Amino acid sequence: MSRHLRSFAAPLVVAPPGGARVRTRLRVDEADEQVLRALGEHLGSLAGGDLAERCREGRLDAKGQAASRRERKRALTAASSSRWAGAITRTSEGAFQLAWRNLVTTQRSLRARLRRIEQRLTVPAAGRCGRARGYGTQAERWE
């Protein structure tokens, strides 16, 4: 059996990037700055109000979420464009869902810690019961 080494293709040389540098800070004159600030304040107040409305509604099923978003978007479209209303309602829904997941995770973590403390309290001081270890001393137990 003869072993043949496979041949490799010639290396591919990629051209250097040809894009322009993008700055994150806009250089605008005073009039444009006032317009941007007013726009930011307006959209920020709409976003805050929409998030507050979404939080008041609480947990919803998929149909409820769709209906809620549709109604909130319709209300926001009266004060802004449909595109901004869609972006605001989508962001509010995402923020609510993230906050809810964080609450559930925190609740699970606290319950797990509580179970651990309860397990340690059932074991005598400086003792063991299976994998559960009691507190080192009686004084530590009551700290």
N, CA, C and O atoms as CSV, one atom per row, in Angstrom:
chain,resi,resn,atom,element,x,y,z
A,1,MET,N,N,0.847,-1.164,0.000
A,1,MET,CA,C,0.000,0.000,0.000
A,1,MET,C,C,0.901,1.239,0.000
A,1,MET,O,O,1.720,1.413,0.903
A,2,SER,N,N,0.752,2.079,-0.991
A,2,SER,CA,C,1.569,3.290,-1.055
A,2,SER,C,C,0.772,4.457,-0.481
A,2,SER,O,O,-0.441,4.567,-0.658
A,3,ARG,N,N,1.477,5.286,0.183
A,3,ARG,CA,C,0.830,6.462,0.783
A,3,ARG,C,C,1.171,7.687,-0.053
A,3,ARG,O,O,2.339,8.023,-0.247
A,4,HIS,N,N,0.151,8.329,-0.530
A,4,HIS,CA,C,0.351,9.557,-1.289
A,4,HIS,C,C,-0.085,10.726,-0.428
A,4,HIS,O,O,-1.148,10.701,0.193
A,5,LEU,N,N,0.724,11.713,-0.402
A,5,LEU,CA,C,0.347,12.923,0.317
A,5,LEU,C,C,-0.568,13.751,-0.573
A,5,LEU,O,O,-0.343,13.889,-1.776
A,6,ARG,N,N,-1.575,14.282,0.031
A,6,ARG,CA,C,-2.472,15.103,-0.773
A,6,ARG,C,C,-1.817,16.453,-1.042
A,6,ARG,O,O,-1.016,16.941,-0.245
A,7,SER,N,N,-2.162,17.029,-2.147
A,7,SER,CA,C,-1.568,18.315,-2.507
A,7,SER,C,C,-2.497,19.436,-2.059
A,7,SER,O,O,-3.721,19.304,-2.074
A,8,PHE,N,N,-1.894,20.510,-1.672
A,8,PHE,CA,C,-2.645,21.671,-1.216
A,8,PHE,C,C,-2.692,22.709,-2.317
A,8,PHE,O,O,-1.764,22.827,-3.117
A,9,ALA,N,N,-3.761,23.449,-2.351
A,9,ALA,CA,C,-3.883,24.538,-3.315
A,9,ALA,C,C,-2.998,25.694,-2.869
A,9,ALA,O,O,-2.596,25.775,-1.709
A,10,ALA,N,N,-2.709,26.559,-3.781
A,10,ALA,CA,C,-1.894,27.732,-3.461
A,10,ALA,C,C,-2.623,28.580,-2.424
A,10,ALA,O,O,-3.852,28.649,-2.428
A,11,PRO,N,N,-1.867,29.224,-1.536
A,11,PRO,CA,C,-2.516,30.031,-0.502
A,11,PRO,C,C,-3.319,31.182,-1.110
A,11,PRO,O,O,-2.942,31.773,-2.122
A,12,LEU,N,N,-4.423,31.468,-0.460
A,12,LEU,CA,C,-5.303,32.537,-0.913
A,12,LEU,C,C,-4.936,33.806,-0.163
A,12,LEU,O,O,-4.959,33.835,1.067
A,13,VAL,N,N,-4.605,34.833,-0.887
A,13,VAL,CA,C,-4.245,36.107,-0.277
A,13,VAL,C,C,-5.457,37.022,-0.353
A,13,VAL,O,O,-6.003,37.277,-1.427
A,14,VAL,N,N,-5.857,37.502,0.796
A,14,VAL,CA,C,-7.032,38.362,0.873
A,14,VAL,C,C,-6.580,39.809,0.826
A,14,VAL,O,O,-5.588,40.175,1.455
A,15,ALA,N,N,-7.294,40.621,0.092
A,15,ALA,CA,C,-6.962,42.038,-0.014
A,15,ALA,C,C,-7.212,42.731,1.319
A,15,ALA,O,O,-8.110,42.337,2.063
A,16,PRO,N,N,-6.428,43.757,1.624
A,16,PRO,CA,C,-6.655,44.484,2.873
A,16,PRO,C,C,-8.016,45.179,2.837
A,16,PRO,O,O,-8.532,45.477,1.761
A,17,PRO,N,N,-8.593,45.436,4.006
A,17,PRO,CA,C,-9.907,46.074,4.029
A,17,PRO,C,C,-9.865,47.443,3.355
A,17,PRO,O,O,-8.898,48.191,3.500
A,18,GLY,N,N,-10.895,47.747,2.641
A,18,GLY,CA,C,-10.939,49.011,1.920
A,18,GLY,C,C,-11.983,49.962,2.462
A,18,GLY,O,O,-12.263,50.988,1.842
A,19,GLY,N,N,-12.568,49.642,3.612
A,19,GLY,CA,C,-13.628,50.470,4.182
A,19,GLY,C,C,-13.097,51.744,4.791
A,19,GLY,O,O,-11.895,51.890,5.015
A,20,ALA,N,N,-13.984,52.646,5.052
A,20,ALA,CA,C,-13.627,53.909,5.679
A,20,ALA,C,C,-13.805,53.791,7.187
A,20,ALA,O,O,-14.577,52.964,7.672
A,21,ARG,N,N,-13.094,54.612,7.905
A,21,ARG,CA,C,-13.214,54.626,9.355
A,21,ARG,C,C,-14.549,55.261,9.733
A,21,ARG,O,O,-14.924,56.312,9.214
A,22,VAL,N,N,-15.250,54.608,10.639
A,22,VAL,CA,C,-16.537,55.130,11.083
A,22,VAL,C,C,-16.375,55.637,12.508
A,22,VAL,O,O,-15.949,54.900,13.397
A,23,ARG,N,N,-16.709,56.868,12.707
A,23,ARG,CA,C,-16.624,57.443,14.053
A,23,ARG,C,C,-17.967,57.255,14.760
A,23,ARG,O,O,-19.027,57.306,14.136
A,24,THR,N,N,-17.899,57.040,16.057
A,24,THR,CA,C,-19.133,56.836,16.799
A,24,THR,C,C,-19.745,58.156,17.240
A,24,THR,O,O,-20.925,58.206,17.586
A,25,ARG,N,N,-18.971,59.208,17.232
A,25,ARG,CA,C,-19.490,60.510,17.654
A,25,ARG,C,C,-19.787,61.353,16.423
A,25,ARG,O,O,-18.936,61.542,15.554
A,26,LEU,N,N,-21.004,61.849,16.373
A,26,LEU,CA,C,-21.384,62.724,15.269
A,26,LEU,C,C,-20.886,64.134,15.548
A,26,LEU,O,O,-20.965,64.615,16.679
A,27,ARG,N,N,-20.385,64.779,14.542
A,27,ARG,CA,C,-19.987,66.182,14.650
A,27,ARG,C,C,-21.091,67.000,13.982
A,27,ARG,O,O,-21.152,67.098,12.756
A,28,VAL,N,N,-21.953,67.578,14.797
A,28,VAL,CA,C,-23.091,68.320,14.255
A,28,VAL,C,C,-23.045,69.754,14.756
A,28,VAL,O,O,-22.432,70.048,15.783
A,29,ASP,N,N,-23.693,70.630,14.027
A,29,ASP,CA,C,-23.742,72.018,14.487
A,29,ASP,C,C,-24.818,72.152,15.566
A,29,ASP,O,O,-25.511,71.187,15.889
A,30,GLU,N,N,-24.944,73.344,16.109
A,30,GLU,CA,C,-25.820,73.562,17.257
A,30,GLU,C,C,-27.298,73.319,16.926
A,30,GLU,O,O,-28.032,72.764,17.744
A,31,ALA,N,N,-27.725,73.724,15.759
A,31,ALA,CA,C,-29.133,73.532,15.372
A,31,ALA,C,C,-29.456,72.044,15.239
A,31,ALA,O,O,-30.503,71.589,15.698
A,32,ASP,N,N,-28.555,71.292,14.610
A,32,ASP,CA,C,-28.778,69.852,14.471
A,32,ASP,C,C,-28.757,69.162,15.830
A,32,ASP,O,O,-29.510,68.216,16.065
A,33,GLU,N,N,-27.892,69.639,16.723
A,33,GLU,CA,C,-27.834,69.049,18.060
A,33,GLU,C,C,-29.161,69.235,18.790
A,33,GLU,O,O,-29.636,68.319,19.461
A,34,GLN,N,N,-29.760,70.421,18.659
A,34,GLN,CA,C,-31.049,70.668,19.302
A,34,GLN,C,C,-32.132,69.751,18.732
A,34,GLN,O,O,-32.971,69.235,19.470
A,35,VAL,N,N,-32.105,69.556,17.423
A,35,VAL,CA,C,-33.087,68.670,16.793
A,35,VAL,C,C,-32.899,67.237,17.280
A,35,VAL,O,O,-33.869,66.558,17.615
A,36,LEU,N,N,-31.639,66.775,17.319
A,36,LEU,CA,C,-31.366,65.404,17.770
A,36,LEU,C,C,-31.755,65.209,19.232
A,36,LEU,O,O,-32.290,64.164,19.602
A,37,ARG,N,N,-31.486,66.214,20.060
A,37,ARG,CA,C,-31.879,66.112,21.475
A,37,ARG,C,C,-33.402,66.044,21.619
A,37,ARG,O,O,-33.925,65.229,22.379
A,38,ALA,N,N,-34.097,66.896,20.891
A,38,ALA,CA,C,-35.566,66.886,20.961
A,38,ALA,C,C,-36.117,65.546,20.476
A,38,ALA,O,O,-37.038,64.993,21.077
A,39,LEU,N,N,-35.550,65.032,19.392
A,39,LEU,CA,C,-35.984,63.736,18.874
A,39,LEU,C,C,-35.710,62.625,19.888
A,39,LEU,O,O,-36.558,61.764,20.121
A,40,GLY,N,N,-34.515,62.652,20.488
A,40,GLY,CA,C,-34.166,61.644,21.492
A,40,GLY,C,C,-35.079,61.697,22.701
A,40,GLY,O,O,-35.500,60.659,23.212
A,41,GLU,N,N,-35.389,62.909,23.164
A,41,GLU,CA,C,-36.289,63.045,24.311
A,41,GLU,C,C,-37.689,62.539,23.965
A,41,GLU,O,O,-38.325,61.852,24.764
A,42,HIS,N,N,-38.156,62.882,22.779
A,42,HIS,CA,C,-39.497,62.453,22.361
A,42,HIS,C,C,-39.574,60.927,22.255
A,42,HIS,O,O,-40.473,60.305,22.820
A,43,LEU,N,N,-38.624,60.332,21.528
A,43,LEU,CA,C,-38.638,58.872,21.362
A,43,LEU,C,C,-38.375,58.167,22.691
A,43,LEU,O,O,-38.934,57.100,22.947
A,44,GLY,N,N,-37.530,58.754,23.536
A,44,GLY,CA,C,-37.265,58.168,24.849
A,44,GLY,C,C,-38.503,58.158,25.728
A,44,GLY,O,O,-38.760,57.190,26.444
A,45,SER,N,N,-39.272,59.243,25.671
A,45,SER,CA,C,-40.498,59.276,26.479
A,45,SER,C,C,-41.518,58.273,25.944
A,45,SER,O,O,-42.234,57.637,26.718
A,46,LEU,N,N,-41.584,58.132,24.618
A,46,LEU,CA,C,-42.490,57.126,24.043
A,46,LEU,C,C,-42.064,55.718,24.457
A,46,LEU,O,O,-42.900,54.887,24.810
A,47,ALA,N,N,-40.752,55.457,24.409
A,47,ALA,CA,C,-40.251,54.126,24.769
A,47,ALA,C,C,-40.501,53.833,26.244
A,47,ALA,O,O,-40.900,52.724,26.599
A,48,GLY,N,N,-40.268,54.822,27.104
A,48,GLY,CA,C,-40.511,54.623,28.529
A,48,GLY,C,C,-41.974,54.360,28.831
A,48,GLY,O,O,-42.305,53.492,29.638
A,49,GLY,N,N,-42.845,55.114,28.179
A,49,GLY,CA,C,-44.280,54.902,28.374
A,49,GLY,C,C,-44.730,53.545,27.876
A,49,GLY,O,O,-45.566,52.891,28.499
A,50,ASP,N,N,-44.170,53.119,26.738
A,50,ASP,CA,C,-44.552,51.810,26.198
A,50,ASP,C,C,-44.067,50.680,27.104
A,50,ASP,O,O,-44.784,49.704,27.322
A,51,LEU,N,N,-42.852,50.815,27.629
A,51,LEU,CA,C,-42.342,49.780,28.535
A,51,LEU,C,C,-43.190,49.722,29.806
A,51,LEU,O,O,-43.485,48.639,30.310
A,52,ALA,N,N,-43.579,50.886,30.321
A,52,ALA,CA,C,-44.439,50.907,31.512
A,52,ALA,C,C,-45.779,50.228,31.224
A,52,ALA,O,O,-46.289,49.472,32.050
A,53,GLU,N,N,-46.340,50.503,30.054
A,53,GLU,CA,C,-47.609,49.866,29.668
A,53,GLU,C,C,-47.447,48.359,29.559
A,53,GLU,O,O,-48.307,47.601,30.007
A,54,ARG,N,N,-46.341,47.928,28.961
A,54,ARG,CA,C,-46.098,46.479,28.804
A,54,ARG,C,C,-45.935,45.816,30.165
A,54,ARG,O,O,-46.421,44.704,30.374
A,55,CYS,N,N,-45.259,46.483,31.087
A,55,CYS,CA,C,-45.075,45.916,32.430
A,55,CYS,C,C,-46.405,45.828,33.179
A,55,CYS,O,O,-46.629,44.881,33.932
A,56,ARG,N,N,-47.287,46.811,32.976
A,56,ARG,CA,C,-48.607,46.767,33.625
A,56,ARG,C,C,-49.415,45.562,33.166
A,56,ARG,O,O,-50.213,45.022,33.932
A,57,GLU,N,N,-49.214,45.138,31.927
A,57,GLU,CA,C,-49.980,44.007,31.389
A,57,GLU,C,C,-49.543,42.675,31.980
A,57,GLU,O,O,-50.337,41.735,32.017
A,58,GLY,N,N,-48.313,42.571,32.438
A,58,GLY,CA,C,-47.824,41.334,33.043
A,58,GLY,C,C,-47.604,40.235,32.025
A,58,GLY,O,O,-47.444,40.501,30.834
A,59,ARG,N,N,-47.596,38.981,32.506
A,59,ARG,CA,C,-47.346,37.826,31.627
A,59,ARG,C,C,-48.525,37.617,30.684
A,59,ARG,O,O,-49.686,37.689,31.087
A,60,LEU,N,N,-48.202,37.357,29.418
A,60,LEU,CA,C,-49.225,37.108,28.403
A,60,LEU,C,C,-48.834,35.887,27.590
A,60,LEU,O,O,-47.650,35.584,27.438
A,61,ASP,N,N,-49.833,35.187,27.067
A,61,ASP,CA,C,-49.539,34.089,26.141
A,61,ASP,C,C,-49.193,34.687,24.773
A,61,ASP,O,O,-49.212,35.907,24.610
A,62,ALA,N,N,-48.880,33.848,23.801
A,62,ALA,CA,C,-48.428,34.332,22.492
A,62,ALA,C,C,-49.479,35.212,21.817
A,62,ALA,O,O,-49.150,36.253,21.249
A,63,LYS,N,N,-50.734,34.792,21.880
A,63,LYS,CA,C,-51.795,35.603,21.262
A,63,LYS,C,C,-51.964,36.929,21.994
A,63,LYS,O,O,-52.176,37.970,21.374
A,64,GLY,N,N,-51.870,36.879,23.303
A,64,GLY,CA,C,-51.973,38.105,24.093
A,64,GLY,C,C,-50.833,39.064,23.804
A,64,GLY,O,O,-51.039,40.275,23.726
A,65,GLN,N,N,-49.621,38.521,23.644
A,65,GLN,CA,C,-48.472,39.364,23.301
A,65,GLN,C,C,-48.677,40.036,21.953
A,65,GLN,O,O,-48.408,41.227,21.797
A,66,ALA,N,N,-49.156,39.264,20.974
A,66,ALA,CA,C,-49.371,39.822,19.635
A,66,ALA,C,C,-50.434,40.917,19.671
A,66,ALA,O,O,-50.265,41.971,19.058
A,67,ALA,N,N,-51.524,40.667,20.384
A,67,ALA,CA,C,-52.593,41.665,20.471
A,67,ALA,C,C,-52.108,42.909,21.204
A,67,ALA,O,O,-52.399,44.034,20.797
A,68,SER,N,N,-51.365,42.697,22.285
A,68,SER,CA,C,-50.830,43.813,23.056
A,68,SER,C,C,-49.896,44.662,22.202
A,68,SER,O,O,-49.994,45.889,22.189
A,69,ARG,N,N,-49.000,44.006,21.497
A,69,ARG,CA,C,-48.041,44.740,20.666
A,69,ARG,C,C,-48.762,45.497,19.557
A,69,ARG,O,O,-48.403,46.631,19.242
A,70,ARG,N,N,-49.764,44.881,18.971
A,70,ARG,CA,C,-50.527,45.527,17.901
A,70,ARG,C,C,-51.196,46.807,18.416
A,70,ARG,O,O,-51.132,47.850,17.766
A,71,GLU,N,N,-51.835,46.720,19.583
A,71,GLU,CA,C,-52.516,47.894,20.144
A,71,GLU,C,C,-51.516,48.973,20.556
A,71,GLU,O,O,-51.738,50.157,20.301
A,72,ARG,N,N,-50.423,48.569,21.189
A,72,ARG,CA,C,-49.418,49.551,21.604
A,72,ARG,C,C,-48.775,50.219,20.395
A,72,ARG,O,O,-48.507,51.421,20.414
A,73,LYS,N,N,-48.528,49.441,19.344
A,73,LYS,CA,C,-47.930,50.003,18.130
A,73,LYS,C,C,-48.894,50.984,17.476
A,73,LYS,O,O,-48.476,52.035,16.990
A,74,ARG,N,N,-50.167,50.652,17.462
A,74,ARG,CA,C,-51.167,51.553,16.885
A,74,ARG,C,C,-51.192,52.875,17.651
A,74,ARG,O,O,-51.274,53.944,17.047
A,75,ALA,N,N,-51.120,52.800,18.975
A,75,ALA,CA,C,-51.128,54.025,19.785
A,75,ALA,C,C,-49.853,54.843,19.561
A,75,ALA,O,O,-49.909,56.070,19.490
A,76,LEU,N,N,-48.708,54.167,19.450
A,76,LEU,CA,C,-47.447,54.882,19.244
A,76,LEU,C,C,-47.347,55.486,17.851
A,76,LEU,O,O,-46.704,56.520,17.671
A,77,THR,N,N,-47.967,54.860,16.873
A,77,THR,CA,C,-47.897,55.364,15.500
A,77,THR,C,C,-48.539,56.744,15.393
A,77,THR,O,O,-48.173,57.527,14.516
A,78,ALA,N,N,-49.484,57.049,16.267
A,78,ALA,CA,C,-50.099,58.379,16.266
A,78,ALA,C,C,-49.097,59.456,16.679
A,78,ALA,O,O,-49.228,60.611,16.274
A,79,ALA,N,N,-48.090,59.083,17.488
A,79,ALA,CA,C,-47.112,60.057,17.978
A,79,ALA,C,C,-45.769,59.963,17.264
A,79,ALA,O,O,-44.891,60.793,17.498
A,80,SER,N,N,-45.594,58.972,16.401
A,80,SER,CA,C,-44.331,58.800,15.676
A,80,SER,C,C,-44.623,58.046,14.385
A,80,SER,O,O,-45.783,57.865,14.014
A,81,SER,N,N,-43.585,57.613,13.711
A,81,SER,CA,C,-43.793,56.837,12.485
A,81,SER,C,C,-44.037,55.372,12.827
A,81,SER,O,O,-43.748,54.930,13.939
A,82,SER,N,N,-44.560,54.640,11.884
A,82,SER,CA,C,-44.815,53.216,12.082
A,82,SER,C,C,-43.509,52.466,12.332
A,82,SER,O,O,-43.469,51.525,13.124
A,83,ARG,N,N,-42.449,52.885,11.655
A,83,ARG,CA,C,-41.151,52.226,11.834
A,83,ARG,C,C,-40.634,52.403,13.259
A,83,ARG,O,O,-40.166,51.446,13.877
A,84,TRP,N,N,-40.719,53.640,13.786
A,84,TRP,CA,C,-40.274,53.871,15.160
A,84,TRP,C,C,-41.182,53.143,16.145
A,84,TRP,O,O,-40.706,52.589,17.136
A,85,ALA,N,N,-42.469,53.141,15.882
A,85,ALA,CA,C,-43.409,52.452,16.776
A,85,ALA,C,C,-43.096,50.964,16.836
A,85,ALA,O,O,-43.133,50.363,17.910
A,86,GLY,N,N,-42.790,50.370,15.691
A,86,GLY,CA,C,-42.433,48.948,15.669
A,86,GLY,C,C,-41.154,48.673,16.432
A,86,GLY,O,O,-41.063,47.695,17.174
A,87,ALA,N,N,-40.157,49.544,16.249
A,87,ALA,CA,C,-38.886,49.358,16.957
A,87,ALA,C,C,-39.079,49.507,18.466
A,87,ALA,O,O,-38.504,48.749,19.247
A,88,ILE,N,N,-39.882,50.476,18.869
A,88,ILE,CA,C,-40.108,50.713,20.300
A,88,ILE,C,C,-40.851,49.541,20.934
A,88,ILE,O,O,-40.464,49.069,22.002
A,89,THR,N,N,-41.916,49.068,20.285
A,89,THR,CA,C,-42.678,47.960,20.876
A,89,THR,C,C,-41.854,46.674,20.901
A,89,THR,O,O,-41.959,45.892,21.845
A,90,ARG,N,N,-41.048,46.453,19.885
A,90,ARG,CA,C,-40.189,45.258,19.858
A,90,ARG,C,C,-39.162,45.319,20.994
A,90,ARG,O,O,-38.911,44.320,21.668
A,91,THR,N,N,-38.574,46.500,21.196
A,91,THR,CA,C,-37.588,46.672,22.261
A,91,THR,C,C,-38.234,46.528,23.637
A,91,THR,O,O,-37.655,45.918,24.536
A,92,SER,N,N,-39.426,47.085,23.800
A,92,SER,CA,C,-40.128,46.976,25.087
A,92,SER,C,C,-40.451,45.523,25.413
A,92,SER,O,O,-40.293,45.084,26.552
A,93,GLU,N,N,-40.903,44.783,24.410
A,93,GLU,CA,C,-41.218,43.368,24.630
A,93,GLU,C,C,-39.963,42.597,25.011
A,93,GLU,O,O,-39.991,41.764,25.916
A,94,GLY,N,N,-38.859,42.877,24.319
A,94,GLY,CA,C,-37.597,42.210,24.639
A,94,GLY,C,C,-37.123,42.540,26.044
A,94,GLY,O,O,-36.655,41.660,26.767
A,95,ALA,N,N,-37.244,43.814,26.437
A,95,ALA,CA,C,-36.831,44.221,27.782
A,95,ALA,C,C,-37.697,43.553,28.843
A,95,ALA,O,O,-37.190,43.118,29.877
A,96,PHE,N,N,-39.003,43.470,28.590
A,96,PHE,CA,C,-39.893,42.820,29.550
A,96,PHE,C,C,-39.548,41.341,29.683
A,96,PHE,O,O,-39.467,40.820,30.795
A,97,GLN,N,N,-39.344,40.660,28.552
A,97,GLN,CA,C,-39.023,39.233,28.588
A,97,GLN,C,C,-37.705,38.985,29.317
A,97,GLN,O,O,-37.599,38.042,30.102
A,98,LEU,N,N,-36.700,39.826,29.062
A,98,LEU,CA,C,-35.415,39.678,29.739
A,98,LEU,C,C,-35.569,39.895,31.241
A,98,LEU,O,O,-35.024,39.133,32.040
A,99,ALA,N,N,-36.309,40.929,31.626
A,99,ALA,CA,C,-36.525,41.196,33.047
A,99,ALA,C,C,-37.257,40.035,33.711
A,99,ALA,O,O,-36.932,39.661,34.838
A,100,TRP,N,N,-38.242,39.463,33.021
A,100,TRP,CA,C,-38.987,38.332,33.585
A,100,TRP,C,C,-38.072,37.126,33.785
A,100,TRP,O,O,-38.115,36.467,34.824
A,101,ARG,N,N,-37.237,36.842,32.771
A,101,ARG,CA,C,-36.295,35.716,32.902
A,101,ARG,C,C,-35.327,35.953,34.052
A,101,ARG,O,O,-34.990,35.020,34.781
A,102,ASN,N,N,-34.876,37.192,34.222
A,102,ASN,CA,C,-33.981,37.508,35.332
A,102,ASN,C,C,-34.677,37.306,36.671
A,102,ASN,O,O,-34.066,36.801,37.613
A,103,LEU,N,N,-35.947,37.693,36.771
A,103,LEU,CA,C,-36.694,37.477,38.014
A,103,LEU,C,C,-36.831,35.993,38.328
A,103,LEU,O,O,-36.649,35.577,39.472
A,104,VAL,N,N,-37.152,35.199,37.318
A,104,VAL,CA,C,-37.315,33.758,37.519
A,104,VAL,C,C,-35.986,33.131,37.933
A,104,VAL,O,O,-35.950,32.285,38.826
A,105,THR,N,N,-34.897,33.542,37.289
A,105,THR,CA,C,-33.575,33.011,37.630
A,105,THR,C,C,-33.198,33.382,39.058
A,105,THR,O,O,-32.672,32.551,39.798
A,106,THR,N,N,-33.463,34.619,39.445
A,106,THR,CA,C,-33.164,35.052,40.811
A,106,THR,C,C,-34.001,34.276,41.815
A,106,THR,O,O,-33.498,33.882,42.867
A,107,GLN,N,N,-35.267,34.053,41.504
A,107,GLN,CA,C,-36.137,33.286,42.394
A,107,GLN,C,C,-35.611,31.865,42.574
A,107,GLN,O,O,-35.562,31.358,43.695
A,108,ARG,N,N,-35.218,31.222,41.478
A,108,ARG,CA,C,-34.675,29.864,41.569
A,108,ARG,C,C,-33.403,29.834,42.399
A,108,ARG,O,O,-33.200,28.930,43.210
A,109,SER,N,N,-32.548,30.829,42.190
A,109,SER,CA,C,-31.296,30.888,42.937
A,109,SER,C,C,-31.563,31.051,44.433
A,109,SER,O,O,-30.938,30.380,45.255
A,110,LEU,N,N,-32.489,31.941,44.784
A,110,LEU,CA,C,-32.802,32.156,46.200
A,110,LEU,C,C,-33.420,30.913,46.832
A,110,LEU,O,O,-33.114,30.577,47.976
A,111,ARG,N,N,-34.288,30.231,46.087
A,111,ARG,CA,C,-34.885,29.002,46.627
A,111,ARG,C,C,-33.834,27.915,46.815
A,111,ARG,O,O,-33.890,27.169,47.793
A,112,ALA,N,N,-32.877,27.813,45.895
A,112,ALA,CA,C,-31.810,26.822,46.037
A,112,ALA,C,C,-30.957,27.138,47.264
A,112,ALA,O,O,-30.567,26.233,48.002
A,113,ARG,N,N,-30.668,28.421,47.480
A,113,ARG,CA,C,-29.895,28.804,48.670
A,113,ARG,C,C,-30.665,28.493,49.942
A,113,ARG,O,O,-30.091,28.030,50.928
A,114,LEU,N,N,-31.973,28.750,49.916
A,114,LEU,CA,C,-32.803,28.464,51.085
A,114,LEU,C,C,-32.821,26.970,51.386
A,114,LEU,O,O,-32.718,26.569,52.546
A,115,ARG,N,N,-32.953,26.135,50.341
A,115,ARG,CA,C,-32.911,24.681,50.551
A,115,ARG,C,C,-31.573,24.266,51.154
A,115,ARG,O,O,-31.529,23.413,52.041
A,116,ARG,N,N,-30.492,24.860,50.682
A,116,ARG,CA,C,-29.163,24.520,51.198
A,116,ARG,C,C,-29.060,24.880,52.681
A,116,ARG,O,O,-28.532,24.099,53.473
A,117,ILE,N,N,-29.553,26.037,53.052
A,117,ILE,CA,C,-29.516,26.447,54.459
A,117,ILE,C,C,-30.372,25.508,55.297
A,117,ILE,O,O,-29.966,25.104,56.387
A,118,GLU,N,N,-31.562,25.155,54.794
A,118,GLU,CA,C,-32.431,24.229,55.530
A,118,GLU,C,C,-31.763,22.872,55.700
A,118,GLU,O,O,-31.882,22.259,56.761
A,119,GLN,N,N,-31.059,22.387,54.671
A,119,GLN,CA,C,-30.342,21.111,54.782
A,119,GLN,C,C,-29.268,21.192,55.856
A,119,GLN,O,O,-29.109,20.275,56.663
A,120,ARG,N,N,-28.538,22.294,55.858
A,120,ARG,CA,C,-27.467,22.425,56.849
A,120,ARG,C,C,-28.022,22.530,58.261
A,120,ARG,O,O,-27.383,22.086,59.215
A,121,LEU,N,N,-29.213,23.118,58.402
A,121,LEU,CA,C,-29.798,23.249,59.737
A,121,LEU,C,C,-30.319,21.923,60.269
A,121,LEU,O,O,-30.413,21.751,61.484
A,122,THR,N,N,-30.661,20.982,59.395
A,122,THR,CA,C,-31.153,19.684,59.864
A,122,THR,C,C,-30.028,18.799,60.382
A,122,THR,O,O,-30.280,17.853,61.128
A,123,VAL,N,N,-28.787,19.096,59.996
A,123,VAL,CA,C,-27.635,18.295,60.422
A,123,VAL,C,C,-27.068,18.911,61.699
A,123,VAL,O,O,-26.966,20.134,61.791
A,124,PRO,N,N,-26.694,18.085,62.694
A,124,PRO,CA,C,-26.103,18.629,63.919
A,124,PRO,C,C,-24.810,19.394,63.621
A,124,PRO,O,O,-24.137,19.129,62.625
A,125,ALA,N,N,-24.476,20.339,64.492
A,125,ALA,CA,C,-23.253,21.125,64.322
A,125,ALA,C,C,-22.047,20.194,64.254
A,125,ALA,O,O,-21.954,19.228,65.011
A,126,ALA,N,N,-21.135,20.490,63.351
A,126,ALA,CA,C,-19.903,19.728,63.111
A,126,ALA,C,C,-20.180,18.295,62.662
A,126,ALA,O,O,-19.288,17.451,62.742
A,127,GLY,N,N,-21.380,18.003,62.197
A,127,GLY,CA,C,-21.717,16.655,61.751
A,127,GLY,C,C,-21.960,16.600,60.257
A,127,GLY,O,O,-21.944,17.616,59.561
A,128,ARG,N,N,-22.189,15.370,59.780
A,128,ARG,CA,C,-22.511,15.145,58.370
A,128,ARG,C,C,-23.687,14.184,58.301
A,128,ARG,O,O,-23.862,13.323,59.163
A,129,CYS,N,N,-24.478,14.350,57.268
A,129,CYS,CA,C,-25.574,13.428,57.003
A,129,CYS,C,C,-25.624,13.249,55.495
A,129,CYS,O,O,-26.262,14.032,54.792
A,130,GLY,N,N,-24.952,12.218,55.001
A,130,GLY,CA,C,-24.832,12.042,53.552
A,130,GLY,C,C,-23.912,13.114,52.994
A,130,GLY,O,O,-22.794,13.295,53.476
A,131,ARG,N,N,-24.382,13.821,51.983
A,131,ARG,CA,C,-23.577,14.892,51.396
A,131,ARG,C,C,-23.764,16.213,52.122
A,131,ARG,O,O,-22.989,17.149,51.924
A,132,ALA,N,N,-24.791,16.293,52.966
A,132,ALA,CA,C,-25.052,17.536,53.687
A,132,ALA,C,C,-24.111,17.650,54.871
A,132,ALA,O,O,-23.919,16.695,55.624
A,133,ARG,N,N,-23.529,18.823,55.026
A,133,ARG,CA,C,-22.609,19.093,56.118
A,133,ARG,C,C,-23.256,20.125,57.022
A,133,ARG,O,O,-23.801,21.121,56.546
A,134,GLY,N,N,-23.198,19.891,58.313
A,134,GLY,CA,C,-23.741,20.854,59.258
A,134,GLY,C,C,-22.793,22.027,59.431
A,134,GLY,O,O,-21.686,22.030,58.892
A,135,TYR,N,N,-23.234,23.019,60.184
A,135,TYR,CA,C,-22.360,24.157,60.462
A,135,TYR,C,C,-21.218,23.704,61.353
A,135,TYR,O,O,-21.351,22.737,62.102
A,136,GLY,N,N,-20.096,24.403,61.270
A,136,GLY,CA,C,-18.899,23.995,62.000
A,136,GLY,C,C,-19.089,23.988,63.507
A,136,GLY,O,O,-18.664,23.052,64.184
A,137,THR,N,N,-19.719,25.014,64.028
A,137,THR,CA,C,-19.957,25.114,65.471
A,137,THR,C,C,-21.387,25.590,65.701
A,137,THR,O,O,-22.069,26.052,64.786
A,138,GLN,N,N,-21.812,25.463,66.947
A,138,GLN,CA,C,-23.149,25.934,67.302
A,138,GLN,C,C,-23.227,27.455,67.158
A,138,GLN,O,O,-24.270,27.992,66.785
A,139,ALA,N,N,-22.125,28.147,67.453
A,139,ALA,CA,C,-22.108,29.610,67.319
A,139,ALA,C,C,-22.270,30.019,65.852
A,139,ALA,O,O,-22.996,30.962,65.539
A,140,GLU,N,N,-21.582,29.295,64.952
A,140,GLU,CA,C,-21.700,29.607,63.524
A,140,GLU,C,C,-23.125,29.359,63.038
A,140,GLU,O,O,-23.632,30.067,62.168
A,141,ARG,N,N,-23.746,28.360,63.604
A,141,ARG,CA,C,-25.109,28.018,63.196
A,141,ARG,C,C,-26.078,29.158,63.469
A,141,ARG,O,O,-27.034,29.347,62.716
A,142,TRP,N,N,-25.848,29.917,64.529
A,142,TRP,CA,C,-26.784,30.982,64.911
A,142,TRP,C,C,-26.317,32.369,64.497
A,142,TRP,O,O,-26.899,33.365,64.928
A,143,GLU,N,N,-25.289,32.455,63.678
A,143,GLU,CA,C,-24.826,33.774,63.218
A,143,GLU,C,C,-25.800,34.407,62.284
A,143,GLU,O,O,-25.565,35.516,61.805
